[in-house]
Amino acid sequence: MLTFDKIKASSNDSHAIIMFHGHGGNKSSLKPLLNVFAFEKNISFYFLEAPYTIGENSYSWSYEIEPGVWEKDEPKELLDIFFNKFIFKKYKNSNIFLLGFSQGALICFEYGLNIEKKIGGVFPVAGFIRKTPEINQSQIDTPLIIGHGVNDNIIDISCSENAYNYYSKIKKMNNVNLITYKGGHRIGLKYLRALNIFMKQNNIK
């Protein structure tokens, strides 16, 4: 079972944002984002912690089976359990959003875009895709807002550019955006402002 912290904005929460930290992070890594989000009234934030320990209070979303080969099925099964138990039973699919940073962005791409029912939006930041990932047809119209810092020396910005081209041109998603911002391997304020605008436009305040 995945562990997580839930920060509930109100007793009448109707929306959920699921947060996936990066490699080596933990369930507290993305909590500072709450200070810059402007849409907290009816949203609960779920800060998940990856299942595989790699150090003290440091976790990963997968592990290497052999050089260059990473486990995929086991993390997916754990995510399925979490979503079926805590998310899909409580929230409308269109009111569910995913945000992931770095390795967590990979989870957004590979898991989020393969959920069988259309969700409200997928927000991968400073991430990457592996080879040619599949996408569930139910997510063709799902807003995909990709972010990346132009000076990222951990994961090059070309990784997000490749993801943008892949999902918009190869998979022909209808609502893909790439937002670049100054800075390195972090989540830029320009990107967060764009998310605030997106949520406001969709009447999520």
N, C-alpha and C positions, 0 to 999 in steps of 0.2 A: 504493500500500500504506500502510495506517495504521501509524504507529509506536506503540510501547507499552513500558511497563516491566512485567515480571512479578515479583511478590514471592511466592515459594513458601514456604508454611509448613512443609512437610515433603516427604520424598521420596515419600510415599504420598497425595498430594493427590487427593481424590476429588470436590471441589466447586470451583466457580469463581465469583468475583464480578467482574463487568465494570464498571469505573468510568468515568463520562463527566463530564468537568469542564464548567464553565460558559463562556460567551462571554468570550474574552480570557484564559482560563486555559491550562494546559498539563498534561502528563502527571504533573507533580509536585504539582499543586494539591490533590488529594484524599488525598495520602499521609499527612497528619497524622491522618486518621481511623483509621489502624492503631493509634494510641495508645489508642483508646477501644473498639475492637471486642474482644469477649470470646470470639470464635469463630475462632481462628486455627490450630487443630491440623491440620485436614485440608482447608484451603481455600487456594487460590492466588488472589491479587488481580491483576487485569489493569488497569493504569492506561493508558487509551488517550489519544492526543493527536489532537485534531481536525485535519483535513487542510488547512485554509485559514489562511494567515498573515495576521494583521491588525496586527502590530507585533512588536517584539523579544520573542521567547519568548512570544508571545501568539497564540492561535488561535481559530478559529470552526468550528462544525460545518456551516455553510452560507454562502452569499454571495447578495447581492441581484442578481437578473438585471435587474430594473427596479424602480422604487419600489414597495415593498410586496409584491414577488414574489420568493420565495427558492427557490433550487435545492434540489430534493428527491431526484431520481433518482440523481445522482452520489454524494452521501454514502451513500445506501442501498446502492449497488453496492459501495462500499469496505467498508462494514460487512459485507455478505454475504461478501466475500472473507475478511475477518478471521475471522468466525464459522465459516465452512466449513473454513478451514485450521487454526485454532488451538483452537477450542472444541468444536464438535459432534463431531469425531473423537475427542476425548479424554474428554469428560465426558458422563454421562447427562443428558438434557434436564432432568430434574427436579432435577438438582444444579447448575443454572446460574441465577445471579441477576444482576440489573442494578440499578445504583445511579447516578443522575444528578442533578447539581445545576444549577439554573437552565436554561440552554440544553441542558445534558446531560439534564435531566428531560424536555425535549421529545423527545429521542432515545428515552428510555424509553417515553414514551407512543406516539410515532408508529412507532418501529421495534420496540421490544421487544414491544409488544402485537400486533404483526403477524407475529411468528415463527410458523412453521407447526406447530411441535411445542410442547406445553405445557412451560413452564419453571418453575423453582422459586419465583420471586418477582420482582416489579418494584418498585423503590423510588425514585420521583421526588420531589425536594425543591426547594422554592422555584421551581417551574416553571409551565408553562402549556400549553394545547393551542390548536391553530389550527382554527377552525370546527368541523367535525364529523368527526374522524378515524375511520378504520375500525379494526376489531379482528378479528383472526383468531379464529374460533370455538374453536380449540384453547386459547385463553387465557381463556375464560369463567370457569374455576375457578381461575385463577392468582392468588395473593395479590398485591394491589396496595395498597401502603402509601404513602400520599401524606403529605408533611410540608411545613409552611410556618410561618414566623415571623409573629406577629400585627402586628409593626411594620415589615414589609418595605416599604421605600420605593422599591425597584427593580422588583420584580414584586409587585403587590398580592396579598394573601392571597385575594382573591375569585377569582383565577385558579385556585388549587388547589381552592377550593370549587366552582367551576364544573366542574372536571375530575372531582371526586368525584361530583357530581350526574349528570354526563354518563355516566360509566362504570357507576355503580350503578343509575341509573334508566332511562337511554335504552338503553345497551348491555346492561344487566341482568347485569353481572358479579356473581358470587356472593360475592366475598371482597375487598371494597374498604373501606379504612379511611383516615380523614383525621386526622392528628395535628398539632395546632397547639401552638406553644410561644412563650415570650417571646423577643423579640429581632427583629432585622432580617433582612437578606438573608444568611443563613448557615444552617448545619445545626445545629440545637439538640441539646443533650444529651438532652432528653426523647425526641426522635425516635430518637437512636442507642440509648438504653436500650430502646426498644420493639423495635428491630431485634435487639438482643442477646437479648431475651426470645423473639422469634419464632424465631430460629435455634436457641435452646436447646430450645424446644418441639418443633422439628422434628429434634431429635437431631443438631444440627450444633454441635460444641463445639471 
